[in-house]
Structures are given as C-alpha cells and as structure tokens.
Amino acid sequence: MLDKARYIVVEGPIGAGKTSLARRLAERLPADTLFEQAESNPFLARFYQNPERWAMATELSFFFQRIDQVAAQLGDFSGDRRVVSDFIVDKDKLFAGLNLSADEYVLYERIFDNLQPPNPPRPDLVIYLQAKPDTLMERIRRRGNDAERRITESYLERVADRYARFFYQYDAAPLFIVDAGVLNPVDKDEDFELLVERLRDMRGYREFFGYAG
C-alpha cells in the first residue's frame, strides 16, 4: 500500500505525534509535506483561554487555512509527485462539533458545505494515531508549546473520543490505525521501521497496528 500511495495523511488527536510522524515518513519516501499551520491561527491561544468566546473564529480560521492549502498544493496533483500531510479537511467538522454551540455549529456547517472544494483530492492512505488522554497530555507538556498550556485532560478525553467516533465510520480511504500509546514510531527507530514494513505489506482497507497486532 505505502509504495503505491501518492497522497498520504497522518491524523490523530493533539499530542499523538502526527506532524512528527508525517515529517519522518516524508523523508523516508521521499515526499513533499503539507502541514497544518496552527501557529498561524491568530485565535488559537485565545480559544484555549476562553473557548466559548473564540471557538467559532478559531474553527473558521482553520477551515479557510486548510482549504487554501489544499487548493494551492493539491489542486494540480499530477505526475509522480507524492505528498504526506498531517490533516484532512473532512475532520474539521469533528472539532466544530466539539467546540461550538448547537446554533454556531449549524452556521459553521452551512459555511463548510458551501465553501469546501467540490471535488477535493482523496488520500490514498490515512494513518490514524490513537492514544489515551494521559499519554496525549504527557506529550503535550513535554513539547512545551505556550498556546497549549491551558489544554486540560478532560478536553483531550473529548477530542480522543471524537476522533475514535470519526474514524470508526471513516471509509473515504484505506485506513491504518496505530496504537500510539504502546508504539512510538516518532522517537523509536525500531517502531518506525516496523510501521513502514506493515504499511508496505498492507492489503486490507482497514488494518490495526500494535505490538499484539
């Protein structure tokens, strides 16, 4: 699967290691990268301080950022070019549903449905990193991002649950689920090599990767 995939996405909740793994995978293939620019969202730090006040602005800022990135970098996706990304636009509704009030979400959904690209490129492979909230919290604290200091474990629990529900129903692309709580393909070379090997051997549309898998 890995050797044939040209558009690969690594996804997962905050702190799962998706950007770091996407970067390492892109270096191995090799491939271009398409990364979420959280530091360019002017509302994110304010959202963590006052979620109710800044949720809509934060979600819309991310949405417009992502569709602009996809249009710019994947609009003419031809030839032998390969891309590894750390987001899919489809997951924007996941955070909107978590962070917005019911009325705000109805408005957000109308904007999303009317402005998203009519035929967005579909990934050839999605790698979903799963991890428990305490693992996510530990990794967030370790990387020391100032904007993330106000994230609580209860919020991470809800984020992880939303991701699990989202990918339980996801069928838009082949899905490779990684237990990132027991495997660390970002920092451990042996885990990364195992991951690459399993991705190359992937034959099904949905597979799980853990030490017992």
N, C-alpha and C positions, 0 to 999 in steps of 0.2 A: 504493500500500500504506500509506504513512505517514498519509495523511489519513483512512483508514478505521479504522486500528488504535486501539483504546482502551486496551489493556494492552500496553505495550512494555517489553522488558527489554534492557538493555545489559550484556553479560557479557564476561569475559576474565580473564586471569591477573593476579596482583598487579603493579601498576605500569603496566597497559595504558591506564589513563585512563577506566575505565568509569564511575566515580562522577561525575567532572567532565563527561564527555560526556552522561551521563543528566541531570545538572542543567541543562546548556545546552540540551539538546533539550526538556526540560520547560518551560523559559522560553519557547522558541520556539512551542510548540504552541498554547496553554499546557496544562499538565497538572499533577496532583499528583505528588509524589515518594514513593518507598518505597525507602529506602536501608538497606543493611547497617550495623549499628552495631558495628563492630569494636572501638571504644574502650570499649564496654560489656561486652566479654567479659573477665572477670577473669583468665582463664587464658592469654590470647594471648601476653603478654610472657614469661611463664614457659615457654610452649611453644617460643618461639624460642631460649631459653636451654638448655632440656632437653627436646627433642622426645619422646623415648621416655617420659619421666615424665608429661608433661602433654598428650599428643596426644588421648587419649580424653576428658578433661574439656573440652578446647578444642572438639573436634568436637561433643560433645553440647550444649555451651553455645550454639554457633552454630545447631545444628539447632532447639533449643527457641526460640531467639530468632526465627528465621525463620518457623517455623510460627505463632508467636504474632502476628508482624507481618502475615502473610498473612491470618490469621483476622480480625484487627482492622480491617485496611484494605481487604481484598478480599472479605470474607465476604458483603457485600451490594453487589455491584458492578453497579449498575443506573443507568438514566438516561443522561445524556450525559457522565458523569464519565470522565476519562482519567487514566491513571497511567503514569509512567515509573519503572522500578525498576533497581537495579544488581545484582540477584541472582535466580536461580531456585532453588527448593528442590531440584529434581532434581539439581543439581550437587553437593549435599552429599556424596554417595557418592564423588564424584571425589576430594575431599580426604581423606575417610575411608580410601579405598583406598590413597592415597599415604602417609598418616601413621601408620596403625595397623598393629599386627602382625596376622597371619592370624587368630588367635583373637579378638583385640579386634574385628576387622572383622566377623566372624560375629555377635558380640554386638551391635555397632552396627547391622548390617543388620536384625536382628530388631527392635530398638527403632525404627528408621526405618520399617520396613514396617508395624509395628503402630500407630504414633502419627502418621504423616503424615496430613493431611486426606484423607478418602476420595475426594472429588471436587474437587481443587484447581483454581482457575481457570487456564486455559491461556493463555499470551501470544498475542496476535495477531501479534506480530513480535518476533524476537530478533535483536539486533545483536551479533555476536561480534567483539571486537577481538583480532587476532593481532599478536604482536610477538616478536622474538628475545630470548633471555635477557639479552644485553648491553644491549639497549635498555631492557628492564624494570629491570635493575639501575641503570642511569643515572638513570631517572626516580624510582626509589625513593630513591636517595641525594639527589636534588635536592629532594624534598619533606621530607626530614629528620625523619621520624617515628621517635621513640626506640625504639618497640616493634619496628621493622623493621630496626634497625641490624645485627642478627645474621643476617639472611637472606643466604644465600650464592648465588652464581651457579649452582652445581650443583643446589641446591634449586629455583631458578627454572627450570632446564632440565627438571626432572622435572614441575614444575607446568605449564609450557607444553606439554610432551608429553601430559600427561593431558588438558588442555583440547582439544588437537588431536584426540585419540582420541575424546573425549566428543562433540564437535561433528561429527566425521566421521560418527557414527552417529545424530546427533540428527535427529528428524523430527516432533517434537511441535508445531512451529510453523514458519512461514516464517522462514528464516534468511538474514541478510545479513552476510557475512563481510568485515571491513575489515582491510586491511593497515596496521596502526597503526605499523608501522616506517617506512613511506615517507609516510604521511598522518598529519597531526596536527590532527584536527578540534576538539580541545580548545583549542589555542593559536593556530591559524591560521584566520582568518576565511574565507579562500578555500576551504580544505579543508572547513570546516564547511558552507559553502553548497553545495559540490559534493556532500557527503554527503546533505544534505537533499533536493537535487534528485534524486539517484539513488534515494533511498528513496521519493520520491513517484512515480517512474517504475517502481519495481519491479513486475514482473509474474510472475516465476517463484517457485517455492517455495524456491529456494536460489540466491543470487547472490553474486558476489565483487566487491569494490570496491578497486581500486588504480589508480595512475596509468596503468598499461597496460591496465586492465580496461575 
